Amino acid sequence: MYATRVERWTAELRQEGRLKGREEGLQEGLQKGLQKGEANLLLRLLTRRFGSLSEATSERINTASSAELERWTDNILDARTLEEVFRAH
């Protein structure tokens, strides 16, 4: 009887852990997807505004944080050069 309760309790904990892990994985995947979309949008806007981008610029954008991507996207509105996009305002 005691072993059955422990087994049931252990199974419930495992199930709870799996569900939590799945939920955390979904959240992480969603965040990464949003960040990738922000990077793609910024790349498109910069290419349209300033022409072809260097590999280094593309890599910088693809590895940037969401906060950086947001700031740089906002900077496009006022920037006259590509360098101005990446300046901290």
PDB file of N, CA, C and O in Angstrom:
ATOM      1  N   MET A   1       0.822  -1.182   0.000  1.00  0.00           N
ATOM      2  CA  MET A   1       0.000   0.000   0.000  1.00  0.00           C
ATOM      3  C   MET A   1       0.872   1.254   0.000  1.00  0.00           C
ATOM      4  O   MET A   1       0.641   2.166  -0.794  1.00  0.00           O
ATOM      5  N   TYR A   2       1.870   1.308   0.883  1.00  0.00           N
ATOM      6  CA  TYR A   2       2.756   2.455   0.952  1.00  0.00           C
ATOM      7  C   TYR A   2       3.518   2.608  -0.364  1.00  0.00           C
ATOM      8  O   TYR A   2       3.667   3.719  -0.872  1.00  0.00           O
ATOM      9  N   ALA A   3       3.998   1.492  -0.914  1.00  0.00           N
ATOM     10  CA  ALA A   3       4.738   1.530  -2.176  1.00  0.00           C
ATOM     11  C   ALA A   3       3.856   2.056  -3.296  1.00  0.00           C
ATOM     12  O   ALA A   3       4.342   2.789  -4.158  1.00  0.00           O
ATOM     13  N   THR A   4       2.584   1.708  -3.310  1.00  0.00           N
ATOM     14  CA  THR A   4       1.664   2.163  -4.341  1.00  0.00           C
ATOM     15  C   THR A   4       1.479   3.684  -4.274  1.00  0.00           C
ATOM     16  O   THR A   4       1.454   4.350  -5.309  1.00  0.00           O
ATOM     17  N   ARG A   5       1.350   4.229  -3.071  1.00  0.00           N
ATOM     18  CA  ARG A   5       1.213   5.685  -2.908  1.00  0.00           C
ATOM     19  C   ARG A   5       2.469   6.409  -3.374  1.00  0.00           C
ATOM     20  O   ARG A   5       2.395   7.437  -4.046  1.00  0.00           O
ATOM     21  N   VAL A   6       3.613   5.862  -3.012  1.00  0.00           N
ATOM     22  CA  VAL A   6       4.883   6.475  -3.417  1.00  0.00           C
ATOM     23  C   VAL A   6       5.023   6.420  -4.931  1.00  0.00           C
ATOM     24  O   VAL A   6       5.442   7.397  -5.552  1.00  0.00           O
ATOM     25  N   GLU A   7       4.679   5.299  -5.522  1.00  0.00           N
ATOM     26  CA  GLU A   7       4.750   5.163  -6.972  1.00  0.00           C
ATOM     27  C   GLU A   7       3.799   6.141  -7.660  1.00  0.00           C
ATOM     28  O   GLU A   7       4.156   6.770  -8.657  1.00  0.00           O
ATOM     29  N   ARG A   8       2.600   6.263  -7.128  1.00  0.00           N
ATOM     30  CA  ARG A   8       1.614   7.187  -7.691  1.00  0.00           C
ATOM     31  C   ARG A   8       2.112   8.632  -7.557  1.00  0.00           C
ATOM     32  O   ARG A   8       2.027   9.418  -8.501  1.00  0.00           O
ATOM     33  N   TRP A   9       2.627   8.962  -6.385  1.00  0.00           N
ATOM     34  CA  TRP A   9       3.160  10.297  -6.135  1.00  0.00           C
ATOM     35  C   TRP A   9       4.336  10.593  -7.073  1.00  0.00           C
ATOM     36  O   TRP A   9       4.432  11.686  -7.631  1.00  0.00           O
ATOM     37  N   THR A  10       5.221   9.619  -7.240  1.00  0.00           N
ATOM     38  CA  THR A  10       6.376   9.770  -8.129  1.00  0.00           C
ATOM     39  C   THR A  10       5.911   9.974  -9.569  1.00  0.00           C
ATOM     40  O   THR A  10       6.449  10.823 -10.281  1.00  0.00           O
ATOM     41  N   ALA A  11       4.927   9.207  -9.996  1.00  0.00           N
ATOM     42  CA  ALA A  11       4.392   9.352 -11.348  1.00  0.00           C
ATOM     43  C   ALA A  11       3.772  10.734 -11.552  1.00  0.00           C
ATOM     44  O   ALA A  11       3.938  11.336 -12.613  1.00  0.00           O
ATOM     45  N   GLU A  12       3.071  11.233 -10.560  1.00  0.00           N
ATOM     46  CA  GLU A  12       2.466  12.560 -10.644  1.00  0.00           C
ATOM     47  C   GLU A  12       3.538  13.643 -10.747  1.00  0.00           C
ATOM     48  O   GLU A  12       3.404  14.590 -11.522  1.00  0.00           O
ATOM     49  N   LEU A  13       4.591  13.494  -9.965  1.00  0.00           N
ATOM     50  CA  LEU A  13       5.689  14.463 -10.024  1.00  0.00           C
ATOM     51  C   LEU A  13       6.372  14.444 -11.386  1.00  0.00           C
ATOM     52  O   LEU A  13       6.707  15.493 -11.936  1.00  0.00           O
ATOM     53  N   ARG A  14       6.576  13.242 -11.925  1.00  0.00           N
ATOM     54  CA  ARG A  14       7.178  13.130 -13.260  1.00  0.00           C
ATOM     55  C   ARG A  14       6.297  13.807 -14.303  1.00  0.00           C
ATOM     56  O   ARG A  14       6.783  14.555 -15.152  1.00  0.00           O
ATOM     57  N   GLN A  15       5.004  13.538 -14.230  1.00  0.00           N
ATOM     58  CA  GLN A  15       4.065  14.134 -15.184  1.00  0.00           C
ATOM     59  C   GLN A  15       4.072  15.658 -15.061  1.00  0.00           C
ATOM     60  O   GLN A  15       4.077  16.373 -16.063  1.00  0.00           O
ATOM     61  N   GLU A  16       4.072  16.139 -13.831  1.00  0.00           N
ATOM     62  CA  GLU A  16       4.119  17.584 -13.594  1.00  0.00           C
ATOM     63  C   GLU A  16       5.412  18.177 -14.156  1.00  0.00           C
ATOM     64  O   GLU A  16       5.398  19.255 -14.750  1.00  0.00           O
ATOM     65  N   GLY A  17       6.517  17.477 -13.967  1.00  0.00           N
ATOM     66  CA  GLY A  17       7.805  17.929 -14.498  1.00  0.00           C
ATOM     67  C   GLY A  17       7.808  17.968 -16.016  1.00  0.00           C
ATOM     68  O   GLY A  17       8.330  18.904 -16.621  1.00  0.00           O
ATOM     69  N   ARG A  18       7.223  16.945 -16.628  1.00  0.00           N
ATOM     70  CA  ARG A  18       7.141  16.914 -18.094  1.00  0.00           C
ATOM     71  C   ARG A  18       6.316  18.088 -18.620  1.00  0.00           C
ATOM     72  O   ARG A  18       6.711  18.761 -19.572  1.00  0.00           O
ATOM     73  N   LEU A  19       5.172  18.323 -17.989  1.00  0.00           N
ATOM     74  CA  LEU A  19       4.317  19.421 -18.416  1.00  0.00           C
ATOM     75  C   LEU A  19       5.009  20.766 -18.267  1.00  0.00           C
ATOM     76  O   LEU A  19       4.930  21.618 -19.153  1.00  0.00           O
ATOM     77  N   LYS A  20       5.688  20.951 -17.138  1.00  0.00           N
ATOM     78  CA  LYS A  20       6.412  22.208 -16.914  1.00  0.00           C
ATOM     79  C   LYS A  20       7.531  22.363 -17.941  1.00  0.00           C
ATOM     80  O   LYS A  20       7.731  23.449 -18.487  1.00  0.00           O
ATOM     81  N   GLY A  21       8.249  21.296 -18.200  1.00  0.00           N
ATOM     82  CA  GLY A  21       9.320  21.332 -19.192  1.00  0.00           C
ATOM     83  C   GLY A  21       8.796  21.645 -20.581  1.00  0.00           C
ATOM     84  O   GLY A  21       9.411  22.413 -21.321  1.00  0.00           O
ATOM     85  N   ARG A  22       7.674  21.062 -20.938  1.00  0.00           N
ATOM     86  CA  ARG A  22       7.053  21.320 -22.234  1.00  0.00           C
ATOM     87  C   ARG A  22       6.643  22.786 -22.346  1.00  0.00           C
ATOM     88  O   ARG A  22       6.868  23.431 -23.370  1.00  0.00           O
ATOM     89  N   GLU A  23       6.035  23.303 -21.272  1.00  0.00           N
ATOM     90  CA  GLU A  23       5.593  24.695 -21.259  1.00  0.00           C
ATOM     91  C   GLU A  23       6.783  25.651 -21.385  1.00  0.00           C
ATOM     92  O   GLU A  23       6.729  26.627 -22.133  1.00  0.00           O
ATOM     93  N   GLU A  24       7.853  25.361 -20.647  1.00  0.00           N
ATOM     94  CA  GLU A  24       9.048  26.196 -20.734  1.00  0.00           C
ATOM     95  C   GLU A  24       9.656  26.127 -22.126  1.00  0.00           C
ATOM     96  O   GLU A  24      10.126  27.136 -22.653  1.00  0.00           O
ATOM     97  N   GLY A  25       9.649  24.947 -22.721  1.00  0.00           N
ATOM     98  CA  GLY A  25      10.163  24.787 -24.080  1.00  0.00           C
ATOM     99  C   GLY A  25       9.343  25.569 -25.087  1.00  0.00           C
ATOM    100  O   GLY A  25       9.897  26.187 -25.996  1.00  0.00           O
ATOM    101  N   LEU A  26       8.032  25.547 -24.935  1.00  0.00           N
ATOM    102  CA  LEU A  26       7.177  26.315 -25.829  1.00  0.00           C
ATOM    103  C   LEU A  26       7.426  27.806 -25.695  1.00  0.00           C
ATOM    104  O   LEU A  26       7.482  28.519 -26.698  1.00  0.00           O
ATOM    105  N   GLN A  27       7.574  28.286 -24.465  1.00  0.00           N
ATOM    106  CA  GLN A  27       7.851  29.704 -24.239  1.00  0.00           C
ATOM    107  C   GLN A  27       9.192  30.103 -24.864  1.00  0.00           C
ATOM    108  O   GLN A  27       9.303  31.148 -25.506  1.00  0.00           O
ATOM    109  N   GLU A  28      10.194  29.265 -24.669  1.00  0.00           N
ATOM    110  CA  GLU A  28      11.512  29.551 -25.237  1.00  0.00           C
ATOM    111  C   GLU A  28      11.448  29.549 -26.761  1.00  0.00           C
ATOM    112  O   GLU A  28      12.045  30.406 -27.414  1.00  0.00           O
ATOM    113  N   GLY A  29      10.730  28.594 -27.318  1.00  0.00           N
ATOM    114  CA  GLY A  29      10.572  28.530 -28.769  1.00  0.00           C
ATOM    115  C   GLY A  29       9.837  29.742 -29.318  1.00  0.00           C
ATOM    116  O   GLY A  29      10.200  30.277 -30.365  1.00  0.00           O
ATOM    117  N   LEU A  30       8.817  30.166 -28.617  1.00  0.00           N
ATOM    118  CA  LEU A  30       8.065  31.351 -29.025  1.00  0.00           C
ATOM    119  C   LEU A  30       8.959  32.576 -28.998  1.00  0.00           C
ATOM    120  O   LEU A  30       8.949  33.372 -29.938  1.00  0.00           O
ATOM    121  N   GLN A  31       9.728  32.737 -27.937  1.00  0.00           N
ATOM    122  CA  GLN A  31      10.637  33.890 -27.818  1.00  0.00           C
ATOM    123  C   GLN A  31      11.661  33.887 -28.941  1.00  0.00           C
ATOM    124  O   GLN A  31      11.917  34.925 -29.552  1.00  0.00           O
ATOM    125  N   LYS A  32      12.248  32.729 -29.216  1.00  0.00           N
ATOM    126  CA  LYS A  32      13.232  32.640 -30.291  1.00  0.00           C
ATOM    127  C   LYS A  32      12.599  32.938 -31.641  1.00  0.00           C
ATOM    128  O   LYS A  32      13.213  33.587 -32.488  1.00  0.00           O
ATOM    129  N   GLY A  33      11.372  32.465 -31.843  1.00  0.00           N
ATOM    130  CA  GLY A  33      10.672  32.740 -33.094  1.00  0.00           C
ATOM    131  C   GLY A  33      10.386  34.220 -33.274  1.00  0.00           C
ATOM    132  O   GLY A  33      10.560  34.760 -34.366  1.00  0.00           O
ATOM    133  N   LEU A  34       9.952  34.870 -32.223  1.00  0.00           N
ATOM    134  CA  LEU A  34       9.700  36.313 -32.284  1.00  0.00           C
ATOM    135  C   LEU A  34      10.985  37.076 -32.566  1.00  0.00           C
ATOM    136  O   LEU A  34      10.995  38.013 -33.364  1.00  0.00           O
ATOM    137  N   GLN A  35      12.058  36.677 -31.915  1.00  0.00           N
ATOM    138  CA  GLN A  35      13.342  37.339 -32.111  1.00  0.00           C
ATOM    139  C   GLN A  35      13.829  37.148 -33.543  1.00  0.00           C
ATOM    140  O   GLN A  35      14.356  38.084 -34.143  1.00  0.00           O
ATOM    141  N   LYS A  36      13.661  35.964 -34.091  1.00  0.00           N
ATOM    142  CA  LYS A  36      14.057  35.694 -35.475  1.00  0.00           C
ATOM    143  C   LYS A  36      13.231  36.551 -36.431  1.00  0.00           C
ATOM    144  O   LYS A  36      13.757  37.077 -37.412  1.00  0.00           O
ATOM    145  N   GLY A  37      11.934  36.690 -36.141  1.00  0.00           N
ATOM    146  CA  GLY A  37      11.082  37.534 -36.971  1.00  0.00           C
ATOM    147  C   GLY A  37      11.498  38.992 -36.913  1.00  0.00           C
ATOM    148  O   GLY A  37      11.495  39.677 -37.935  1.00  0.00           O
ATOM    149  N   GLU A  38      11.857  39.476 -35.725  1.00  0.00           N
ATOM    150  CA  GLU A  38      12.334  40.858 -35.580  1.00  0.00           C
ATOM    151  C   GLU A  38      13.619  41.056 -36.378  1.00  0.00           C
ATOM    152  O   GLU A  38      13.786  42.071 -37.054  1.00  0.00           O
ATOM    153  N   ALA A  39      14.518  40.092 -36.298  1.00  0.00           N
ATOM    154  CA  ALA A  39      15.782  40.184 -37.038  1.00  0.00           C
ATOM    155  C   ALA A  39      15.527  40.196 -38.540  1.00  0.00           C
ATOM    156  O   ALA A  39      16.130  40.988 -39.265  1.00  0.00           O
ATOM    157  N   ASN A  40      14.642  39.330 -39.012  1.00  0.00           N
ATOM    158  CA  ASN A  40      14.330  39.285 -40.446  1.00  0.00           C
ATOM    159  C   ASN A  40      13.719  40.592 -40.928  1.00  0.00           C
ATOM    160  O   ASN A  40      14.052  41.079 -42.008  1.00  0.00           O
ATOM    161  N   LEU A  41      12.829  41.156 -40.130  1.00  0.00           N
ATOM    162  CA  LEU A  41      12.224  42.430 -40.496  1.00  0.00           C
ATOM    163  C   LEU A  41      13.286  43.528 -40.569  1.00  0.00           C
ATOM    164  O   LEU A  41      13.309  44.310 -41.519  1.00  0.00           O
ATOM    165  N   LEU A  42      14.151  43.585 -39.579  1.00  0.00           N
ATOM    166  CA  LEU A  42      15.206  44.595 -39.575  1.00  0.00           C
ATOM    167  C   LEU A  42      16.124  44.426 -40.780  1.00  0.00           C
ATOM    168  O   LEU A  42      16.495  45.414 -41.413  1.00  0.00           O
ATOM    169  N   LEU A  43      16.494  43.200 -41.105  1.00  0.00           N
ATOM    170  CA  LEU A  43      17.333  42.949 -42.277  1.00  0.00           C
ATOM    171  C   LEU A  43      16.658  43.437 -43.559  1.00  0.00           C
ATOM    172  O   LEU A  43      17.300  44.062 -44.402  1.00  0.00           O
ATOM    173  N   ARG A  44      15.371  43.153 -43.703  1.00  0.00           N
ATOM    174  CA  ARG A  44      14.629  43.611 -44.890  1.00  0.00           C
ATOM    175  C   ARG A  44      14.582  45.126 -44.978  1.00  0.00           C
ATOM    176  O   ARG A  44      14.811  45.701 -46.042  1.00  0.00           O
ATOM    177  N   LEU A  45      14.284  45.771 -43.854  1.00  0.00           N
ATOM    178  CA  LEU A  45      14.194  47.229 -43.842  1.00  0.00           C
ATOM    179  C   LEU A  45      15.542  47.881 -44.147  1.00  0.00           C
ATOM    180  O   LEU A  45      15.618  48.832 -44.926  1.00  0.00           O
ATOM    181  N   LEU A  46      16.589  47.369 -43.533  1.00  0.00           N
ATOM    182  CA  LEU A  46      17.916  47.935 -43.775  1.00  0.00           C
ATOM    183  C   LEU A  46      18.363  47.739 -45.214  1.00  0.00           C
ATOM    184  O   LEU A  46      18.940  48.644 -45.816  1.00  0.00           O
ATOM    185  N   THR A  47      18.102  46.573 -45.763  1.00  0.00           N
ATOM    186  CA  THR A  47      18.477  46.304 -47.154  1.00  0.00           C
ATOM    187  C   THR A  47      17.717  47.232 -48.100  1.00  0.00           C
ATOM    188  O   THR A  47      18.281  47.759 -49.059  1.00  0.00           O
ATOM    189  N   ARG A  48      16.459  47.419 -47.820  1.00  0.00           N
ATOM    190  CA  ARG A  48      15.655  48.310 -48.670  1.00  0.00           C
ATOM    191  C   ARG A  48      16.137  49.757 -48.566  1.00  0.00           C
ATOM    192  O   ARG A  48      16.165  50.483 -49.560  1.00  0.00           O
ATOM    193  N   ARG A  49      16.509  50.162 -47.373  1.00  0.00           N
ATOM    194  CA  ARG A  49      16.900  51.555 -47.153  1.00  0.00           C
ATOM    195  C   ARG A  49      18.339  51.845 -47.572  1.00  0.00           C
ATOM    196  O   ARG A  49      18.621  52.894 -48.150  1.00  0.00           O
ATOM    197  N   PHE A  50      19.264  50.896 -47.274  1.00  0.00           N
ATOM    198  CA  PHE A  50      20.682  51.176 -47.476  1.00  0.00           C
ATOM    199  C   PHE A  50      21.361  50.267 -48.499  1.00  0.00           C
ATOM    200  O   PHE A  50      22.553  50.434 -48.760  1.00  0.00           O
ATOM    201  N   GLY A  51      20.651  49.329 -49.073  1.00  0.00           N
ATOM    202  CA  GLY A  51      21.255  48.414 -50.042  1.00  0.00           C
ATOM    203  C   GLY A  51      21.805  47.169 -49.357  1.00  0.00           C
ATOM    204  O   GLY A  51      21.514  46.900 -48.191  1.00  0.00           O
ATOM    205  N   SER A  52      22.598  46.426 -50.097  1.00  0.00           N
ATOM    206  CA  SER A  52      23.160  45.165 -49.592  1.00  0.00           C
ATOM    207  C   SER A  52      23.911  45.376 -48.290  1.00  0.00           C
ATOM    208  O   SER A  52      24.609  46.372 -48.103  1.00  0.00           O
ATOM    209  N   LEU A  53      23.748  44.412 -47.397  1.00  0.00           N
ATOM    210  CA  LEU A  53      24.402  44.470 -46.093  1.00  0.00           C
ATOM    211  C   LEU A  53      25.585  43.519 -46.062  1.00  0.00           C
ATOM    212  O   LEU A  53      25.575  42.475 -46.714  1.00  0.00           O
ATOM    213  N   SER A  54      26.600  43.887 -45.301  1.00  0.00           N
ATOM    214  CA  SER A  54      27.764  43.016 -45.149  1.00  0.00           C
ATOM    215  C   SER A  54      27.385  41.793 -44.308  1.00  0.00           C
ATOM    216  O   SER A  54      26.388  41.798 -43.586  1.00  0.00           O
ATOM    217  N   GLU A  55      28.192  40.770 -44.419  1.00  0.00           N
ATOM    218  CA  GLU A  55      27.989  39.562 -43.614  1.00  0.00           C
ATOM    219  C   GLU A  55      28.080  39.893 -42.130  1.00  0.00           C
ATOM    220  O   GLU A  55      27.334  39.347 -41.318  1.00  0.00           O
ATOM    221  N   ALA A  56      29.004  40.798 -41.777  1.00  0.00           N
ATOM    222  CA  ALA A  56      29.177  41.185 -40.369  1.00  0.00           C
ATOM    223  C   ALA A  56      27.919  41.871 -39.836  1.00  0.00           C
ATOM    224  O   ALA A  56      27.516  41.629 -38.699  1.00  0.00           O
ATOM    225  N   THR A  57      27.305  42.718 -40.645  1.00  0.00           N
ATOM    226  CA  THR A  57      26.079  43.400 -40.217  1.00  0.00           C
ATOM    227  C   THR A  57      24.947  42.395 -40.050  1.00  0.00           C
ATOM    228  O   THR A  57      24.205  42.452 -39.069  1.00  0.00           O
ATOM    229  N   SER A  58      24.810  41.486 -40.991  1.00  0.00           N
ATOM    230  CA  SER A  58      23.778  40.448 -40.893  1.00  0.00           C
ATOM    231  C   SER A  58      23.978  39.593 -39.651  1.00  0.00           C
ATOM    232  O   SER A  58      23.015  39.269 -38.955  1.00  0.00           O
ATOM    233  N   GLU A  59      25.216  39.228 -39.373  1.00  0.00           N
ATOM    234  CA  GLU A  59      25.522  38.406 -38.195  1.00  0.00           C
ATOM    235  C   GLU A  59      25.227  39.176 -36.912  1.00  0.00           C
ATOM    236  O   GLU A  59      24.709  38.613 -35.948  1.00  0.00           O
ATOM    237  N   ARG A  60      25.555  40.454 -36.906  1.00  0.00           N
ATOM    238  CA  ARG A  60      25.271  41.282 -35.729  1.00  0.00           C
ATOM    239  C   ARG A  60      23.781  41.312 -35.436  1.00  0.00           C
ATOM    240  O   ARG A  60      23.365  41.218 -34.282  1.00  0.00           O
ATOM    241  N   ILE A  61      23.000  41.439 -36.461  1.00  0.00           N
ATOM    242  CA  ILE A  61      21.545  41.475 -36.299  1.00  0.00           C
ATOM    243  C   ILE A  61      21.018  40.117 -35.862  1.00  0.00           C
ATOM    244  O   ILE A  61      20.173  40.037 -34.971  1.00  0.00           O
ATOM    245  N   ASN A  62      21.505  39.060 -36.475  1.00  0.00           N
ATOM    246  CA  ASN A  62      21.017  37.713 -36.159  1.00  0.00           C
ATOM    247  C   ASN A  62      21.396  37.230 -34.765  1.00  0.00           C
ATOM    248  O   ASN A  62      20.800  36.278 -34.261  1.00  0.00           O
ATOM    249  N   THR A  63      22.373  37.869 -34.136  1.00  0.00           N
ATOM    250  CA  THR A  63      22.782  37.461 -32.795  1.00  0.00           C
ATOM    251  C   THR A  63      22.394  38.495 -31.730  1.00  0.00           C
ATOM    252  O   THR A  63      22.766  38.361 -30.564  1.00  0.00           O
ATOM    253  N   ALA A  64      21.656  39.506 -32.132  1.00  0.00           N
ATOM    254  CA  ALA A  64      21.275  40.586 -31.205  1.00  0.00           C
ATOM    255  C   ALA A  64      20.137  40.158 -30.282  1.00  0.00           C
ATOM    256  O   ALA A  64      19.383  39.230 -30.575  1.00  0.00           O
ATOM    257  N   SER A  65      20.041  40.860 -29.169  1.00  0.00           N
ATOM    258  CA  SER A  65      18.929  40.645 -28.237  1.00  0.00           C
ATOM    259  C   SER A  65      17.667  41.318 -28.787  1.00  0.00           C
ATOM    260  O   SER A  65      17.742  42.155 -29.686  1.00  0.00           O
ATOM    261  N   SER A  66      16.531  40.950 -28.247  1.00  0.00           N
ATOM    262  CA  SER A  66      15.273  41.578 -28.657  1.00  0.00           C
ATOM    263  C   SER A  66      15.293  43.081 -28.405  1.00  0.00           C
ATOM    264  O   SER A  66      14.785  43.859 -29.213  1.00  0.00           O
ATOM    265  N   ALA A  67      15.879  43.486 -27.288  1.00  0.00           N
ATOM    266  CA  ALA A  67      15.954  44.916 -26.958  1.00  0.00           C
ATOM    267  C   ALA A  67      16.785  45.671 -27.994  1.00  0.00           C
ATOM    268  O   ALA A  67      16.412  46.768 -28.411  1.00  0.00           O
ATOM    269  N   GLU A  68      17.903  45.089 -28.405  1.00  0.00           N
ATOM    270  CA  GLU A  68      18.732  45.727 -29.434  1.00  0.00           C
ATOM    271  C   GLU A  68      17.986  45.818 -30.749  1.00  0.00           C
ATOM    272  O   GLU A  68      17.992  46.862 -31.401  1.00  0.00           O
ATOM    273  N   LEU A  69      17.340  44.725 -31.142  1.00  0.00           N
ATOM    274  CA  LEU A  69      16.599  44.718 -32.402  1.00  0.00           C
ATOM    275  C   LEU A  69      15.502  45.783 -32.406  1.00  0.00           C
ATOM    276  O   LEU A  69      15.293  46.469 -33.406  1.00  0.00           O
ATOM    277  N   GLU A  70      14.818  45.907 -31.297  1.00  0.00           N
ATOM    278  CA  GLU A  70      13.762  46.912 -31.184  1.00  0.00           C
ATOM    279  C   GLU A  70      14.338  48.319 -31.297  1.00  0.00           C
ATOM    280  O   GLU A  70      13.795  49.161 -32.012  1.00  0.00           O
ATOM    281  N   ARG A  71      15.427  48.570 -30.598  1.00  0.00           N
ATOM    282  CA  ARG A  71      16.056  49.893 -30.638  1.00  0.00           C
ATOM    283  C   ARG A  71      16.537  50.223 -32.050  1.00  0.00           C
ATOM    284  O   ARG A  71      16.308  51.329 -32.541  1.00  0.00           O
ATOM    285  N   TRP A  72      17.196  49.278 -32.697  1.00  0.00           N
ATOM    286  CA  TRP A  72      17.710  49.507 -34.039  1.00  0.00           C
ATOM    287  C   TRP A  72      16.574  49.728 -35.035  1.00  0.00           C
ATOM    288  O   TRP A  72      16.685  50.568 -35.927  1.00  0.00           O
ATOM    289  N   THR A  73      15.494  48.987 -34.889  1.00  0.00           N
ATOM    290  CA  THR A  73      14.349  49.168 -35.780  1.00  0.00           C
ATOM    291  C   THR A  73      13.764  50.565 -35.598  1.00  0.00           C
ATOM    292  O   THR A  73      13.407  51.214 -36.580  1.00  0.00           O
ATOM    293  N   ASP A  74      13.664  51.031 -34.371  1.00  0.00           N
ATOM    294  CA  ASP A  74      13.200  52.396 -34.120  1.00  0.00           C
ATOM    295  C   ASP A  74      14.153  53.422 -34.720  1.00  0.00           C
ATOM    296  O   ASP A  74      13.716  54.441 -35.254  1.00  0.00           O
ATOM    297  N   ASN A  75      15.450  53.158 -34.633  1.00  0.00           N
ATOM    298  CA  ASN A  75      16.451  54.095 -35.142  1.00  0.00           C
ATOM    299  C   ASN A  75      16.378  54.285 -36.654  1.00  0.00           C
ATOM    300  O   ASN A  75      16.812  55.316 -37.166  1.00  0.00           O
ATOM    301  N   ILE A  76      15.837  53.307 -37.371  1.00  0.00           N
ATOM    302  CA  ILE A  76      15.755  53.409 -38.835  1.00  0.00           C
ATOM    303  C   ILE A  76      15.001  54.670 -39.245  1.00  0.00           C
ATOM    304  O   ILE A  76      15.317  55.284 -40.264  1.00  0.00           O
ATOM    305  N   LEU A  77      14.020  55.046 -38.463  1.00  0.00           N
ATOM    306  CA  LEU A  77      13.184  56.188 -38.829  1.00  0.00           C
ATOM    307  C   LEU A  77      13.972  57.489 -38.936  1.00  0.00           C
ATOM    308  O   LEU A  77      13.642  58.338 -39.765  1.00  0.00           O
ATOM    309  N   ASP A  78      14.995  57.662 -38.123  1.00  0.00           N
ATOM    310  CA  ASP A  78      15.761  58.908 -38.104  1.00  0.00           C
ATOM    311  C   ASP A  78      17.158  58.794 -38.707  1.00  0.00           C
ATOM    312  O   ASP A  78      17.783  59.811 -39.008  1.00  0.00           O
ATOM    313  N   ALA A  79      17.648  57.588 -38.886  1.00  0.00           N
ATOM    314  CA  ALA A  79      19.027  57.382 -39.343  1.00  0.00           C
ATOM    315  C   ALA A  79      19.195  57.786 -40.803  1.00  0.00           C
ATOM    316  O   ALA A  79      18.369  57.467 -41.658  1.00  0.00           O
ATOM    317  N   ARG A  80      20.282  58.492 -41.057  1.00  0.00           N
ATOM    318  CA  ARG A  80      20.620  58.853 -42.434  1.00  0.00           C
ATOM    319  C   ARG A  80      21.638  57.885 -43.023  1.00  0.00           C
ATOM    320  O   ARG A  80      21.798  57.796 -44.240  1.00  0.00           O
ATOM    321  N   THR A  81      22.336  57.148 -42.124  1.00  0.00           N
ATOM    322  CA  THR A  81      23.324  56.162 -42.560  1.00  0.00           C
ATOM    323  C   THR A  81      23.111  54.865 -41.785  1.00  0.00           C
ATOM    324  O   THR A  81      22.442  54.844 -40.752  1.00  0.00           O
ATOM    325  N   LEU A  82      23.678  53.811 -42.291  1.00  0.00           N
ATOM    326  CA  LEU A  82      23.593  52.517 -41.619  1.00  0.00           C
ATOM    327  C   LEU A  82      24.241  52.589 -40.231  1.00  0.00           C
ATOM    328  O   LEU A  82      23.733  51.994 -39.280  1.00  0.00           O
ATOM    329  N   GLU A  83      25.338  53.301 -40.114  1.00  0.00           N
ATOM    330  CA  GLU A  83      26.024  53.424 -38.834  1.00  0.00           C
ATOM    331  C   GLU A  83      25.132  54.085 -37.787  1.00  0.00           C
ATOM    332  O   GLU A  83      25.188  53.722 -36.612  1.00  0.00           O
ATOM    333  N   GLU A  84      24.322  55.036 -38.191  1.00  0.00           N
ATOM    334  CA  GLU A  84      23.425  55.717 -37.256  1.00  0.00           C
ATOM    335  C   GLU A  84      22.353  54.787 -36.705  1.00  0.00           C
ATOM    336  O   GLU A  84      21.857  55.005 -35.600  1.00  0.00           O
ATOM    337  N   VAL A  85      21.992  53.767 -37.449  1.00  0.00           N
ATOM    338  CA  VAL A  85      20.995  52.804 -36.976  1.00  0.00           C
ATOM    339  C   VAL A  85      21.488  52.127 -35.715  1.00  0.00           C
ATOM    340  O   VAL A  85      20.712  51.881 -34.792  1.00  0.00           O
ATOM    341  N   PHE A  86      22.784  51.822 -35.672  1.00  0.00           N
ATOM    342  CA  PHE A  86      23.349  51.053 -34.566  1.00  0.00           C
ATOM    343  C   PHE A  86      23.851  51.916 -33.399  1.00  0.00           C
ATOM    344  O   PHE A  86      24.331  51.382 -32.399  1.00  0.00           O
ATOM    345  N   ARG A  87      23.746  53.209 -33.518  1.00  0.00           N
ATOM    346  CA  ARG A  87      24.144  54.090 -32.418  1.00  0.00           C
ATOM    347  C   ARG A  87      23.122  54.047 -31.312  1.00  0.00           C
ATOM    348  O   ARG A  87      21.926  53.901 -31.563  1.00  0.00           O
ATOM    349  N   ALA A  88      23.590  54.173 -30.091  1.00  0.00           N
ATOM    350  CA  ALA A  88      22.689  54.273 -28.953  1.00  0.00           C
ATOM    351  C   ALA A  88      22.176  55.702 -28.875  1.00  0.00           C
ATOM    352  O   ALA A  88      22.958  56.653 -28.881  1.00  0.00           O
ATOM    353  N   HIS A  89      20.881  55.846 -28.804  1.00  0.00           N
ATOM    354  CA  HIS A  89      20.287  57.202 -28.748  1.00  0.00           C
ATOM    355  C   HIS A  89      19.748  57.476 -27.384  1.00  0.00           C
ATOM    356  O   HIS A  89      19.212  58.557 -27.138  1.00  0.00           O
TER     357      HIS A  89
END
